[in-house]
Amino acid sequence: MNDKSSDQISVKKALVYAAVFSVASYVVAAGLALSTSLFAVNIFADPILNLTVPLILLSIGIQVINRKLGPIFIGLINAGLYAISFLPFIAIPLTIIALIVEGITRVMGYRSLKAVITYTTIAGGLEGILSTLLALYMVKVPAPIITSLYIWTGVSVGMFAESALMGLISFYIVSYLIRAGVIK
């Protein structure tokens, strides 16, 4: 490889991995949303559900890529998938979050427990909150708008806590794959 470090994967390979993990996350999120129809139950139910397996897949993707621009590649590809599905209230937060996670990983790294939980928590929590707020603003949901600060605070704390748990799960999955020799 022409990179500075022989342990670092190429940009081309990083883009392929980013596409694979982004598409997998998108497909799982779409399957969960369509099979449960939680978006019809409550404005918070669908984002909370989508902060499970889809978030784990994205976090694993960042750890597998393990290089600069990995989070941006994953975030932009994922945002593009949501944009072509006419879901800008999800695409816009994903673009912002990709930049935030890129900054976090540049400082903290990609695979340490602290780094994985930090960036997965921030990414999941912000995606859940921002996409819900933008959906209310852009789609004009016909359900009554929840204005209680206590509900928003409780749901926000729940989204961040759930995202931290997904970060922990993804860390242990990747740790196992590294020990098994599947990932370098």
Order of alpha helices (4+ residues) and beta strands (2+ residues): alpha-alpha-alpha-alpha-alpha-alpha-alpha
